[in-house]
Amino acid sequence: MLEAKWAEGKFVCVGLDTELGKIPECARVSGGSWEQIVHYNMVIVHVTRDLVCAYKPNFAFYLRHGEEGLRALHQTIGQIHSVAPDVPVILDAKVGDIGNTNVGYVQMAFDSFRGEADAITVHPYLGAEALAPFLELANKGVVVLCRTSNQGAGEFQDLPISLAEQRRALEKHLGREIPEGSIPLYQYVAYRVAAHWNKRGNCAVVVGATYPEELGKVREMVRDLPILIPGIGAQGGDVEKTVRAGKDSRSRGMIVNSSRGIIFASPLSDWPEAARREAQKLHDAINQNR
């Protein structure tokens, strides 16, 4: 699904991080909170579906509303599959636990919602053995957190990993010699995902647009694997630097996410037009810099 969208020159991912309190008064409809959220989401989808390569609802923004929020997520995913069946839905849940618990997360993401999500974000902390319930799903995407966009990401992600035992394998993977010493943990995660976890061709990684230099390092590690790139828009990521560092050998491979910058582009009655305008602007900027 991503390859088809990239072939059309589409790399924008709209993050459906819909906060009930930020929905403009003029956009509200009768009904409960789930109906407000679904209506808002689907207007956003209708005005952007010809510009995007993916949609990414963040689980936390729905879970906060309890049963109403889960119903909204359920309806949103189902309706996206109905009105934009060629656009994948990435459930941004950042899950990861021991193997039998991950089976529950698999069922939550891929069985509980009508139409099911097409991919899910996970964290790598428990290793590939624990993530096996995800990695074994050849027909679902597994998007592994690597270098996140938050300011404190380096607390663990930048910790040096000794290459004493892994150096030769890493040199073979990269096709070049590397200096003795160490690499940051996030780079080693990227290497493990690309060289060892992607046996079913279903893996991608997450790298924030707020760290373009690190994004370039990860791109070298993962070669042509897809990279989900949050941090454009409200978080301040630079499109030109992001595209230069994030594109693969074919000038593709990017899922460039903007959430608030698109879905809450205007608090006024022009909010659908404003959302499309910002999505179009990002779409154009990405392609101008490819």
N, C-alpha and C positions, 0 to 999 in steps of 0.2 A: 504493500500500500504506500509506504514511504517512497520507494523507488519510482512509482508511477507519478507521485506528486512532484518529486525532485525533477523528473523528466519534463514536467510542465513549468519548471522554474519557481516552484513554491516551497518556501522554507520557513514560513511563519507558523508558529504554534501559539494559539490563543489560550492563555491560562484562565480557566473559568473559576477564579477564586472569588466567588460572588458573596459579598457581605450584605446581609439584609439591610443594615443601617445605611449603606451607601447607595442603595437603589433610589434614584430620583423619585420624588413624589409624583411627578407626572408619568412615571413608568409603572406605577403600582396598579394592580388589578384586584378585584374582589377575591376573597378566599383566604386560606391560611398561608403561613410562611412558605411552605413548600411550593404552593402555586405561584407566589410572588417570584421565587428564585427560578423556577422552571420557565415562567414566562420571560423573565429577563434574559436568562441564558439562551433561550431559543431565538429571541430577536437578534442577539449577538451572533448566533450561528447563522441565521438566515442572511445577515448582511456581510458576513465574512467568509462564507463557505467556499467561494470561488477563489480565495486568496491564500488559503492555509494548507499546510501539510499535516496538521494534527490539532486536536483539542486536548487540553490537560486540566481536568477538574482536580483540585487539591482536596483530598479526603477530609482534612481538618475543618474546612469551611462548611462542610455539610454535617459532619459528626457533631459539631457544636450545637446543632439544633435538634439533636436526638432523633427520634423516630421521624419527625417532619423533615429533617435534613437528609436522612437516608432515603426517604421517599423522593425527595427532590433530586438526589444523585441518581437514583434508579430511573426516574423519568427522564432526566437529562441525557443519560447515556443511551437509553432506548430511542429517544427522539432524534438524537444525532445520527444514529444508525439508520433511522427512517428517512431523514431529509438530506443527509450527507453520507450515504453508505460507503463512499470511497475514501472517507477521511478517518484515519485511525484515532481512537480515544486512548490516551495514556492516563491511567489512574495514578495520581501522584500521592502515594500513601507512605512511601519510605519505610516499608516494613522489613522485618528480618528477625528470626528467632530460631530455636532449635527445630529440626526437621519436621516432627509431627505437628508442631504449632504452625509451621509454615503451610502445612496442608490446609489448615483452616483459613489462612490468608488467601491461598489459591482459590478456595471455594468462595470466599467473600468476593474476590475481585472478578472471577471468571464464571461463577455459577449463579450468584445471588442477584445480579442486575440484569434486567431484560436486555438481550442483545450482547451482554458481557463487554467488559473493557478489552481492548486489543493489546495493552501492555500495562506494566506496573513498575513503579520505581521501588528499589530495594536498597538496603545498605549492606556492605560486605563484611561487617565486623565478625560475624560468626563463621565465615568461610564458605567454600563451595559445597562442602558436604551438607551443611544446614540448608543451603539454598537449592538443593537438588530438586525439591518439588516444583520450583519455578524453572530452573535451567533445563529440566527434562521436557518442558512444554514447547515443542517445536513450532506450534502455531500461535504462540503468544510471545510478546516482547518482554525482555527482562532488562530494565534500565538501571544500572548500578551506580550509586553515588560514588563520585571520585574526588572532584575538587569543587566544593560547594561555594555558593556566591556570598555567604555571610562574612562579616569582618573577622570573626573569630575562628574561621575555618582552619587556620594554620596551627591551632593549638595541638591537634593530633595529625592533621593531614600533611604537615610539613616535616614531621619527625623523620630523621635520617634512617634509612634501612641499609644495613651492610650488604655489600654485594659479594662477599667472600665466596659463598657457595653458588650464587645465582648468576655471577658475572658472565660466564661463558654462554649460558642459555639465553641471557638477555642480549648479548652481542650477536648471537645467531638470529634471534628474533628481529633485531634492528638492522642487521646486515652491515654492521660497522663496529669498530673497536670503541670501547668506552673507558674513561679514566678509572683507575682504581679508586676505591672509596665507597661512597654511598649515594643513594638517590632518595628523594622524599617519598614518604609513604604513598601519597596520592599517585605518583608515577608507577610505583610498584603494583598498586591496585589495578591501574589501567593495563599494565603488562599482563597480570594474571587473568583479567577478564578476556583480553584479546587472544592470548596464547594458550590458555587452559580451560576457560569456562565456556567458550563460545562454540562448543562442539556441535550444537544443533543450529548454529547460525541465527540465534535469536537474541543476542546480547547487544546492548548499547551502554554508554556511560553518560554521567552527568558532570558537566564542568561549567562553572559560572562565568558569564560574560564579564564580570567584574575583575577577572584575572586572566587577561588575554595572553600574557607570556606563558602562564601555566597551561592554558588551553592549547597553545602550540606544542608544548612538551607532551601533553596527552595525545594530541593528534598523531605525533610521531609514534607513540607507543601503540596506539590502537589501529593504525593504518586507516583502512576505509570503513571501520565500524561507525555506525551512527553516533553522533554526540548530541544529547539534549542540552541546550545552552540557555539556562534562565539568567535573569539579571538585566535584560534590556528594558529600557523604559524607566519605571519608577526607581529602580535600584542603580541606575546610572551607567550601565554597560555601554561601551562605544561600539557602534555597528561596524564601522570600517575595520577597527582592530580585531573585532570578533570574527568577522568573515575571513580576514587575512589569515588568522591563526587557526580557525576552526574548519575550513573547507578541506575536503579530502582530495585525493589525486585527480578526481574528475570534476573538481569544484562543486561537489555536492556534499552529502553526508551530514548536513546540519539540520537540527530542529530548534529554531531560534524562538524562544518563548518570551512573550510579553503578556502580563496579566492586567494589573491595574492601569497601565498606560493605554490599554485598548478598551477594556470593558467599562472603565469609569472615566473615559476621556472627557465627558461633559456631564454636569449635573442638571442640565436644562432639557428642554423638549427635543433638542437636536441630538440627543445621546446616541441614537442608532447611526446617524450620519457621521457623528464624531468618531464612533468606534470603527466604522469602515474606513474613515479617512486615516486614522492612525495605523490600522492594519495595512492599508495601501501604502502609506509612507514607509513602513518598515519593510514591506515586500519590495518596494522600489529600491530602497537603500541597500538591501542585501544583494540584489541582482546588479546594481551599479558597481558594487565592490567585489563581485565574484571574478 
